[in-house]
Amino acid sequence: MIRLNKFKYFAYPMLVCISVQFGCSKFRLKSVSGSAEGIWPQLYKTAARSSCDTLTCSFPLKAQWQNRASSAIGPTIIALDHYVLFGTLDGSLEGYTLEKGESIGKINIRSKVPITCAYLEPYLIALRRTGKGNLICYDLHQAETRWSASVGIIFGEPLIHDSWIFLAAADGRILRVRTADGQISRRARSQARFLASPALLNDVLVVGDDQGVVSAFDASLEPLWQFETGASIRATPVLDEGRIYIGSTDGVFYCLDLLSGESLWQTPVEGRIFHTAAVCDEKIVFGATDHTVYCLDRRSGKIQWTFKSKSVIGTSPVLTKDTAFIGSLDKTFYALDLNTGAQKWKFTAKGRIRSNPIITHNYLLFAAENDYVYCFKLNAW
Amino acid sequence: MKKYLPKMRIMKVRHDIFRILSRFNAVAVTVVCLLAAQSALGQFYFGRNKVIYNHFEWHVLQTEHFDIYFYPQMRALAEIGASYAEESYLVLEAKFNHNVSQRIPLIFYATHSHFQETNTLPYLIPEGVGGFFEFLKGRVVVPADGSVSDFKHVLRHELVHVFTYAKIQRIMKDHRILNHPGLPLWFTEGIAEYWSSGWDTQAEMVIRDAVINDYLFPLERIYEIEGSFLMYKEGQAVMKYIAETYGEDKILQLMENIWMSNQFSEIIKYTFGIDLKEFDQRWIYALKKDKYPLLADYDAAGRVSDKITRKGFNIKPAYYQQADSQQIVFISNRTGYSNIYLAPLLDEDDNPEAEILVAGERTSDFESLHLLNSNLDVNANGELVFVAKSGEKDVLYIYNIKKRAVVEQHLFDDLVSMYSPQWSPDGRHITFAGLAFSGRRDIYIFHRQSKQLLRLMDDAYDDRDPSFSPDGRWLAFSSDRGAFGKDGYYNLFLYDCIDNRIFYLTHGAFSDQMPKWSFDGEYIAFVSDRDGINNIWVLQTNGTMALQPLPQPSDSSQFSYLSSSYFATALSEHYPLRQVTFFITGVSDPEWTNEGDLLFSAFENFSFNIHRFNDFTEEIKIAPVAENDTLDHTHSSWAFKTIDGKGSTKQFKYRPKFSLDIAQSQITQDPIFGTSGGAQLVVSDMLGNYQYYFLLYNNARTRDEFLSSFNVAVSRVDLSRRTNIAVGAYHFAGRYYNRYDYWFWERRYGGYTALSYPLSKFTRVEASLNVRHSDKEWYYTSYRRKAMLVSNFFSFVRDNSLWGPTGPLDGTRINITLGNTLDIAHARVNFATVIFDYRRYFRLSNPVAHAVRLWTQINEGKEATPFFMGGSWDLRGYRLWRLWGTKLALVSNELRFPFIDRFSLKFPFGGLAFSSIRGAVFLDVGNAWDDELENMLGSMGFGIRFRFGGMLVLRFDVGRKFELTDLNHFYDYQKYDVDDKWFTQFFFGWDF
C-alpha cells in the first residue's frame, strides 16, 4: 500500500537524488495509490482501451505546469496517483509529480531504444522495443527488479489485465506473460506482423496486424476469428459492450462483433487512420490524416460531426462526458465539444503533438515534440 | 545521377566537383589563391562555365506552405505549380503521416536552359537533370520544359524528397541519433518516383529490359550501380513490389524503423521479418514471374528487326536518299561527346562506319544536341535540319550534307528552345515545337525564304512532334490538349494548314507521340504506350483525310483555352488502326524509308540503337486491326488549376535575404606550425546569387601573439549576372615555411577584386586586382621587408574536355595567365608572371587516350615568388613540391587506358565494388630553376588510377627517374642518366 504521507516532506527531494536501476540503478516509488481515479496505468487506460473519463471540464483550462523532458517522449504517459511516468524514444523512463511537476528522477536504460511502461500494482512493467531481456518487471515497493524476459521486438505496448501481460510481437506471436515471474505461459502465432497493441474484454483478446487483419483470441490465446480490412492496422482496437471499434490505414473505420468478428458497420473517411479511437457513451471519436477529427454514432457508424485542424491528427483522443481532447501535427492541442464538435479551447505548443493525452484526477496531460510535457487542470475547483 | 535517359531527378547533389568546375569555382579558387598568395593549384584552375545569360526579375508567391520564386514571364506556370504544390502537400502529408514545419522554398524556371543558369548549385547542371532538392536551404528547384504534366511530376518527386528528409530528420532527433548513414539512395529515389508517378512507361521499359536481359542488380549489390539511372528505376520497382505485396504502409514503416540500425539490411529484417537476401529473391522472382510471360507475345527488337548501330546510344534516325544509296543520319554519344553521324543504310551484318557530320559538346555553336529530346530530318536535297543549344538559346541549323557544311542558322527572339524540326515536302518550310520564355511549347512553321515564323497555337497546352503530310496540307502532332491531357496523356492531332483548324486523330487514356507520314501518305506511324510499353502503331489514312464535322458544343466557354474548334476525324472504321510492333521494351522515333521500310530507335540492354524493320508496309497489312478510338462528345476541354485567388497567397518582388549555408570550426595541431583554430562561415541568399565568405582563425603560439596572429578574411561574390564579381578584404599574419624562404613571418592586409567573364560555356576571361600591405621577416637572415604590393592578373581559360573515370580523355584545356606584382611604396618587389598550361587529349579509341601537357610558369623580377613542382601531380617520382624556382617547365605525356573494368569484394557484412581501374604509361620531363636551367629532370613509368567513392582518385605510380645535364644533346638517349632504382609513389588526385 501507499506510504507516501510519511515521507511526504523529504521523499520528494530524496526522490530526485535517487538513482534508478533496471539492471544498473534503483528507482523507488513506495507511494502509489490504488485508487482507480488516480490511475492511468497503461495505454488508453484500460485493457479494453476505453480512453474515457467521467469528468466534466470548465474552459479555459488552467495551465498547471510544463516541463521539458531529457529527450523525445514516447506515445504513452501513465499516471500513478500522484506521479506521471513516461518512456522516451531513446530509452529512459522519467517521471514528475502530478501536482507540481517536480522531477522524481530518471531511469536511463542506456539502450537507446524506445521504452514504454505500464503499471500493475505494485509492479512497473517496462518494455523496451528490442533487445535481450526487454520486458522488465520492477517492484516499486521493494525497489528491485523482479524479473526480466526476452520477448522479441514489440512495436506496440503491453496490455495489463489481471495478473497477465499480453504482448503482440513483430514476429507475429501473441504472448501471455505472468506478472509474478515473467514466465511466458502461452503463445499464439500469426503469419503477419503486429505493429499495434492488443485490447481485451470479456476474455477476448483483439489485435490488428500489418496485413490489415483483425484477429481475436480467447484467454488461452486460441484463435477465435479473423476479419480482413484493406490495409495495415496501426491502431489499437477499442472494445466496448460486445463491440470492436477499429480504424485501418485503408481509410475505413470498422465496427465488428466481439464474439463473431462480423462486420456491424463500416464508415469510410477521407484520410488514413493511424491512431486509436476513444469511446464514450454513444460516441466514437478518432482522427485521420486528412486533418479531420471524426465523431461517429457507435450504433450506426454515421458521422455526427467533423472538425478540421490544420494538419494530420497526431494522437488518439481522450474523452470526458462533454469534451474530446486530441492533438494534431499542427502543434495544437484541441478541446472539442463532444456533442457538436465545436472547438472549446486549444493550446499551441512548440512542437507537433504526437503523444496520447491522459486524464488523471483533475488533470489533463499531454506531450509535444519539443520534449515538453504539459499539465492542465480540467476544472478550476 | 542520370547520364543518358531523360529527366532524372536527383535528391542529393552528387556531382564530381573536380570534373565539372563552374566559373563559380574559378572565382572561389581565385579568392583562395589571392588570399593565400600562392600560385594557383594545378588541379582546379580550368573548368567549364555557367553562363548567366538572363537577369531574371524574381518575384515571390507565398502560399500556405510554400515560397515560390518565379519571374514574371512565367507567372501563369508558377500559379499552376503553386496550386499543384499545395495539392501535393496534402497528399504527401497523409502518405508520410507527417508534415514539414518550415516553409518550403520552390524555385521555378520556365525552361531547362534557364534552369541551367541557376546559382542554387555551384555546379554545372547537365541536360539530364530534371530538378533537385538541396539540403543547405531546403530548396526545391524545378524547371519546366513545355509539358505541364512533366513539370508537376518533377515537382511532386522533389516534394517527396522534402518530406522524406523532414521525416528522417525528426526520427533521428527523437532518438538522439547523431551519426547515421540515412536511407540508401535507391530507396529515396525509388520512393520519390513511385509516390510521384506510380509506375510509368519509362520504368516498365527499363525494368523489363533489365529482367529479360539479366542485368538487374539485387539490392545486396545495388551499391555497384549507385547513382545510375538503373538504380533509380530499380528503386521504383522495389517500391511497387512492396506496395503491391505488403501494402504501402510498409514503405512508411521502413522509414520509421530507420533508427533501429545503421544497416538498411537490418531495417528490412525488422520490417519484413525476412533478411535482405530473402527479400531480394522474392522481389526478383516476382519480377521474373511478371516479365517472362511477356515473351510469349512480345519480342526483343533485335530478334525481329535489323540492328543498324551498335556502339553507345544511337537515336533519332533521319532517312536520306543520296543518288542510289540509302543513308541515315542520327545522333550518338558513342565517343562520350554527342555528335550527329552519317552512315550508309546497309544490312545488319555489314556494320558500316559512321562519319561525324556535326561534332557536338565541344564548341559553343553546338553546346548540346539534345540527345534524347529532339529529332532530325533530311529533305530530298540532302539538307539536314537540326537544333543545337548555342549560348543562351537553341539555334535551328540547316546543314548541307553534300557540302559537309552548315549553310543556314536561325535564332528566334521569342524562343528559348526548339525540338524536332521537320521539313515540308517542298523543302521550303520547317516545322518544329518551340518553347517560349514563358514556358509554353507550341508548334511553329518557319518559312525559309521570307524568314517568317508562324506560330500555330498560343495556349498552355503542350504541342510537339509535328510532321508534314506528303501533300503539305496537314501537320500531324502530339499534344495534351485532348480530354485526357489533364492526366498527362498525349494524343495525336491534325492541323489543317489551309483552314487553320485542329482535329483529333487519336483519343484515349494513353500517350501517342512522334507521328510520321509514310512517303505515299498512306499511313501515319506513331509511338503509343496503349499496351503498357511504347510500340509502333499505324493509322491507315488511305491517302485522304475525309473529315466528319460534329455539332459545336453549346457551351463555347469550355473551349476558352483552345485556339481552334474540334471535330472528329479518323475515329472510325474507315481509317484502320493497327499495332504493328510487339517489342518487349520500348521503341521510339519511327522514320520511313522510300521503300516502305521503317527505321526506329529501340531500347535494349540499357542502350538505344537504331533498327530497321524491312517491308514494314507488308507487316502493316497483316497486323490485326485494333478497335478505333472514339470521341466522347460530351468531354469538355480541360483547364489548368491555378492558385490564383485560392487560400491565402501573397506576391511580392524578391529581395535577397541571407541565411547561413555552412559554418564550421576547426582546430589543428602540427608539430611544426603549432596549434591554430578558427571558423569559416558562408552565407548566401535564396537564389544563390550573392554569397559572403567569412574566415577567422588564430595561430598564436603565445599569449603575446594572440592579437597579432588573428587572420580574418571577408569576401563577397556576386553571381547574379554574366560577369561574376568578387571583392574582399583580409588580414593574415603568422609564421610560414617553404623550402625556398625557409621560415618567415609575414603580415598581409589588404583588399582584392576579381572578375570572371564567360565568353561561352567553354571559354572565359578572368581578371583580378589585389592590393595589400606586406610586412615580411625572414628568420634565416633576419631580413625584414615592408612593401605595398599591387598584383594584377589576367587569364584566358578554355576547357572543353571530356572526362573519363579518373581524368580527361578528350578535348583541350588551356590556361594562359599574365600578371604583375609591384611594390608601389618602396619598389622592393617587382616581378612579372607568365603561366601557360596547355593540355590536349587525343582520343585513340573510346577508352584510350594520349594526354599531353605543356606547362611553364615564370616569375621574373625583384623578389619573384618561387613556384614548386614535384610529385604525383606533375613531375612524378620526385617528392611533392621539392623542386622550386622562379621558373618552371614541364612536358608530360601519358597514355591512358582501361586496366580492370570491374571487380568486387564481398564480405559477410557487405561488399565493395571497384570499377574502371585505369592504367597509365607516362613520361615527364621538366625542372624548376631561378637563373639558369642546368639540367632537366624526368621520370617514366606506369601507374594505376582508381576512383574511390565517386570523388577520390587514388594513384599509384612506378617508374624510374632520369636526369639530363647536357641540354644541348637532349636527342641523344645516352646522355640521359637513368636511376638504377625504381620509385613508387602513392597519392590522390585526378589525371592532369
Interface residues (C-beta under 8 A of the other chain):
Chain A: S71 A72 L89 D90 K112 P114 T130 I153 A170 D171 G172 R193 L195 D210 Q211 G212 A231 S232 R234 T249 G271 R272 F274 T289 D290 S311 V312 L329 D330 K331 R352 E369
Chain B: L90 E93 A94 N97 H98 N99 S101 R170 K173 D174 H175 R176 I177 Y246 G247 E248 D249 K250 Q253 M260 Y270 G273
